[in-house]
């Protein structure tokens, strides 16, 4: 069965760091681009970062650039999001996403994880 399982969320103080992980199973994850999205209460889900299937290309939301780093280990079928210099505005549920097609031109199958909570205190 297809699964994307996020982990690594929690409560941190402003300025702290977290590393989120997303473990894939049940499909050929190395053929999929993967993304991290987040959704805060009362707000729409937004893209935080994305990485191509081979890991050669990445993209970031403006708010994440310079502070967050997305990476993947296809041997472990896992994608990571290293988050540094966290701010209260980063508080949200973070979701892992995988899709066929190119990073900037998705198409075909798409999968989502259940999300992991990140809370940044002031």
C-alpha positions as CSV (number, residue, x, y, z in Angstrom):
1,X,0.0,0.0,0.0
2,X,1.2,3.5,-0.8
3,X,2.3,5.5,2.3
4,X,4.0,8.7,3.0
5,X,4.7,9.1,6.7
6,X,6.0,12.4,8.2
7,X,7.9,12.6,11.4
8,X,10.2,15.1,13.3
9,X,7.7,17.8,14.2
10,X,7.4,19.2,17.6
11,X,7.6,22.3,19.8
12,X,10.6,24.6,19.5
13,X,11.5,28.1,20.5
14,X,11.9,30.9,18.0
15,X,15.3,30.6,16.4
16,X,15.5,26.9,16.9
17,X,15.8,24.1,14.3
18,X,13.9,20.9,13.4
19,X,14.4,18.3,10.7
20,X,11.3,16.7,9.2
21,X,11.4,13.3,7.6
22,X,9.0,11.7,5.1
23,X,9.3,8.0,4.6
24,X,7.8,6.6,1.4
25,X,6.6,3.0,0.8
26,X,4.5,1.1,-1.6
27,X,5.6,2.9,-4.8
28,X,8.8,3.8,-6.7
29,X,9.6,7.0,-4.9
30,X,12.7,7.6,-6.9
31,X,10.5,8.3,-9.9
32,X,8.6,11.0,-8.1
33,X,9.3,14.6,-7.4
34,X,8.6,15.4,-3.7
35,X,7.5,18.5,-1.9
36,X,6.8,19.8,1.5
37,X,3.7,21.8,2.0
38,X,2.4,23.5,5.2
39,X,-1.0,24.6,6.4
40,X,-1.6,26.9,9.3
41,X,-5.0,27.2,11.0
42,X,-7.4,29.2,8.9
43,X,-5.0,29.5,6.0
44,X,-4.6,27.7,2.7
45,X,-2.0,25.0,2.2
46,X,1.2,26.4,0.7
47,X,4.3,25.0,-0.9
48,X,7.4,25.3,1.2
49,X,10.0,23.4,-0.8
50,X,10.3,20.8,-3.6
51,X,12.9,18.5,-5.0
52,X,13.1,16.6,-8.3
53,X,13.1,12.8,-8.4
54,X,16.9,12.7,-8.9
55,X,17.6,15.4,-6.3
56,X,19.3,17.7,-8.8
57,X,16.7,20.4,-8.7
58,X,15.1,22.2,-5.8
59,X,12.7,25.1,-5.3
60,X,11.7,27.1,-2.2
61,X,9.1,29.5,-1.2
62,X,10.6,32.9,-0.7
63,X,10.0,32.7,3.1
64,X,11.9,29.4,3.3
65,X,14.9,30.3,1.1
66,X,18.1,30.6,3.1
67,X,16.6,29.0,6.2
68,X,15.1,25.7,5.0
69,X,16.8,22.9,3.0
70,X,15.1,20.1,1.2
71,X,17.0,16.9,0.5
72,X,16.3,13.3,-0.3
73,X,17.9,9.9,0.0
74,X,16.4,7.6,-2.6
75,X,18.1,4.5,-1.2
76,X,16.1,5.1,2.0
77,X,13.1,6.4,0.2
78,X,13.1,9.4,2.4
79,X,12.8,13.1,1.9
80,X,13.9,15.6,4.5
81,X,13.3,19.2,5.4
82,X,15.9,20.9,7.5
83,X,14.4,24.0,9.1
84,X,16.6,26.6,10.8
85,X,16.0,30.0,12.3
86,X,12.4,29.0,12.9
87,X,9.8,31.8,13.6
88,X,6.4,31.7,15.1
89,X,5.0,32.2,11.6
90,X,6.4,28.8,10.7
91,X,3.9,27.2,12.9
92,X,1.8,24.8,10.8
93,X,1.0,21.2,9.9
94,X,3.7,20.2,7.4
95,X,2.7,17.7,4.7
96,X,4.8,15.5,2.5
97,X,3.8,15.2,-1.2
98,X,5.0,13.1,-4.0
99,X,4.0,13.3,-7.7
100,X,4.9,12.0,-11.1
101,X,6.1,14.3,-13.8
102,X,8.7,17.0,-13.5
103,X,9.2,19.1,-10.4
104,X,7.8,22.2,-12.1
105,X,5.4,20.3,-14.4
106,X,3.5,17.6,-12.3
107,X,1.4,15.0,-13.9
108,X,0.0,11.6,-13.2
109,X,-0.2,10.0,-9.7
110,X,0.0,12.1,-6.6
111,X,0.3,11.1,-2.9
112,X,0.1,12.9,0.4
113,X,1.2,12.1,3.9
114,X,-0.9,12.7,7.0
115,X,1.1,15.7,8.2
116,X,3.2,16.5,11.2
117,X,2.7,19.5,13.6
118,X,5.4,22.1,13.9
119,X,4.9,24.7,16.7
120,X,7.3,27.6,17.2
121,X,7.0,29.6,20.4
122,X,7.9,33.2,20.7
